[in-house]
Amino acid sequence: MRPLPRLFAIVPPPPPPHPTDLQECAIQIAGVGPVVTLVARLPGADGQALSDLTAELMSVAGPAESTVTVVGRPDIAAIHGASGIQLRHNDLKPDDARRVHPSCQWIGRSVHSVAEATAALEEEADYLLFGSVYRTPTHPELAPAGLDALQAIVALGAPVIAIGGMTPKRAKDIHSVGAWGLASISTLWNATNPSDTALAFLQPWLN
């Protein structure tokens, strides 16, 4: 089984925020290698659009030996052989998603509290996506949970991916409280050089 990636590169809603097209950004980020997973997510879009995006990301990830994670749709992940599934609060339970895609490498759940995290682990989630750790322009209505809350989730013992307001400068603090890795949308995909930004995010785990 492949190790869980350290950097979750969540594709922003269309159109891509960076002048470079989506595929070029994805190629640069995926080029960092197996420590990166490209996360296919299209809020409000139909299944075919998400399937098409997943196929595009799979074509980019394979040559670089990075991976693809699909948000909310284990059936689409199974169709394309994606390595990961990221489940939101109202999606299937992790153990049910595994029945849809038995060969999936890792299935995670988005959580916002210790109670939600505990429930996700009881449902056999392989990892937890926790946030928003810092205030983020993606969800300005969410109050930041902070590092202490992140550390409480980490203490449950499962790998934790931190999300919300992530920057390369904050990556050291995320690493210091024991998080497995982090997820980024705007900071990574808006970067002038996405591959350099990805490596900057990963630096605390690569040392």
C-alpha positions in Angstrom: 0.0 0.0 0.0 1.3 3.4 -0.9 2.0 5.9 1.9 -0.6 8.7 2.3 0.6 11.8 0.5 1.8 14.8 2.5 0.3 17.5 0.2 -3.3 17.5 -1.0 -3.5 19.8 -4.0 -7.2 20.6 -4.2 -8.3 21.8 -7.6 -10.0 25.2 -7.4 -13.4 25.7 -9.0 -13.3 26.7 -12.6 -12.1 28.8 -14.2 -8.6 28.3 -12.8 -7.4 31.3 -10.8 -3.9 31.3 -12.3 -3.3 32.6 -15.9 -1.6 29.3 -16.7 -4.2 26.7 -17.6 -5.3 24.0 -15.2 -3.4 21.3 -16.9 -0.1 23.1 -16.8 -0.5 23.9 -13.1 -1.4 20.2 -12.4 1.6 19.1 -14.3 3.9 21.3 -12.2 2.4 20.2 -8.9 2.2 16.5 -9.8 5.9 16.7 -10.9 6.9 16.9 -7.2 6.1 13.1 -7.1 4.4 10.6 -4.8 4.2 13.0 -1.8 1.5 14.9 -3.7 -2.1 13.9 -4.5 -4.2 16.0 -7.0 -7.7 16.3 -5.5 -10.5 16.4 -8.0 -13.4 18.5 -6.7 -16.1 20.4 -8.6 -18.7 21.9 -6.2 -22.1 21.9 -7.8 -21.0 20.2 -11.0 -22.6 17.0 -12.4 -20.9 13.6 -12.2 -19.7 13.7 -15.8 -17.8 16.9 -15.3 -16.1 15.5 -12.2 -15.3 12.3 -14.1 -13.8 14.3 -16.9 -11.6 16.3 -14.5 -10.6 13.1 -12.8 -9.5 11.5 -16.1 -7.5 14.7 -16.9 -5.7 14.6 -13.5 -5.0 10.9 -13.8 -3.3 11.5 -17.1 -1.0 14.1 -15.5 -0.4 12.2 -12.2 0.6 8.8 -13.6 3.9 9.8 -15.4 5.0 11.7 -12.2 4.1 8.9 -9.9 1.8 11.2 -8.0 -1.8 10.3 -7.3 -5.4 11.5 -7.6 -8.0 11.7 -4.9 -11.7 12.2 -5.7 -14.0 14.2 -3.5 -17.4 12.7 -2.6 -17.7 10.1 -5.4 -16.2 6.7 -4.8 -17.9 5.4 -8.0 -15.9 7.9 -10.1 -12.7 7.1 -8.2 -13.3 3.4 -8.9 -14.0 4.0 -12.6 -10.7 5.8 -13.1 -8.6 3.8 -10.6 -7.9 6.8 -8.4 -5.9 6.1 -5.3 -7.9 8.2 -2.9 -11.4 9.2 -1.9 -12.2 12.3 0.3 -15.6 12.2 1.9 -17.5 15.2 3.2 -20.0 15.1 6.1 -23.0 14.1 4.0 -21.2 11.6 1.8 -21.1 7.8 2.2 -19.5 6.4 5.3 -15.8 5.3 4.7 -16.6 1.6 5.1 -19.4 1.9 2.5 -17.2 3.8 0.1 -14.6 1.1 0.4 -17.2 -1.4 -0.9 -17.7 0.7 -4.0 -13.9 1.0 -4.6 -12.3 -2.0 -2.8 -8.8 -1.3 -4.3 -8.7 2.3 -3.0 -5.5 3.1 -1.2 -6.9 5.6 1.3 -10.3 7.0 2.2 -10.5 10.1 4.3 -13.3 12.1 6.0 -13.5 15.9 6.4 -14.0 16.8 10.1 -14.3 19.9 12.2 -14.2 18.6 15.8 -12.9 15.8 17.9 -16.4 14.3 18.0 -16.6 14.2 14.2 -13.1 12.8 14.0 -13.9 10.1 16.5 -17.0 9.1 14.5 -15.0 9.0 11.3 -12.4 6.7 12.7 -15.1 4.4 14.0 -16.4 4.3 10.4 -12.9 3.2 9.3 -11.6 6.4 7.8 -7.9 6.0 7.0 -7.1 9.7 7.6 -8.8 12.9 8.6 -8.9 16.3 6.8 -9.3 18.9 9.5 -10.0 22.6 9.3 -10.2 25.4 8.9 -7.0 25.8 11.0 -6.5 29.4 9.9 -8.9 31.9 8.4 -9.2 31.3 4.7 -10.6 33.3 1.8 -12.1 30.1 0.4 -14.5 29.9 3.4 -14.4 33.4 5.0 -17.5 32.5 7.1 -15.6 29.9 9.1 -13.9 30.8 12.4 -10.3 29.4 12.5 -9.9 26.4 14.7 -6.3 27.0 15.5 -3.3 24.8 16.2 -4.5 23.6 19.6 -7.6 22.1 18.0 -5.5 20.6 15.2 -3.2 19.0 17.9 -6.3 17.5 19.6 -7.3 15.8 16.4 -3.7 14.5 15.8 -3.8 13.0 19.3 -6.5 10.6 18.2 -3.7 8.7 16.4 -4.8 8.8 12.7 -3.0 10.7 10.0 -4.3 14.3 9.8 -4.3 16.6 6.9 -4.7 20.3 7.9 -6.6 22.6 5.7 -7.6 26.3 5.8 -5.3 29.3 5.3 -2.3 27.1 4.5 0.9 28.9 3.5 4.5 27.7 3.2 5.4 29.8 6.2 2.7 28.1 8.3 3.7 24.6 7.2 6.4 24.4 9.9 3.8 25.0 12.6 1.4 22.4 11.1 4.3 19.9 11.1 5.3 20.8 14.7 2.0 19.7 16.1 2.2 16.3 14.4 0.0 16.7 11.4 0.7 14.2 8.6 0.5 16.9 5.9 -1.7 19.8 4.6 -4.1 20.7 1.9 -4.0 23.9 -0.3 -6.3 25.4 -2.9 -5.7 29.1 -3.7 -2.1 29.5 -2.4 -0.9 26.6 -4.4 -2.8 27.0 -7.6 -2.4 30.8 -7.7 1.4 30.5 -7.4 3.6 31.9 -10.1 5.6 28.6 -9.9 3.3 25.9 -8.5 6.0 23.3 -8.3 8.3 25.5 -6.1 5.3 26.4 -3.9 4.5 22.7 -3.5 8.1 22.0 -2.4 8.0 24.9 0.0 4.8 23.5 1.6 6.5 20.1 1.9 9.8 21.3 3.3 9.2 20.5 7.0 8.3 16.9 6.1 11.2 16.4 3.7 14.0 17.5 6.1 
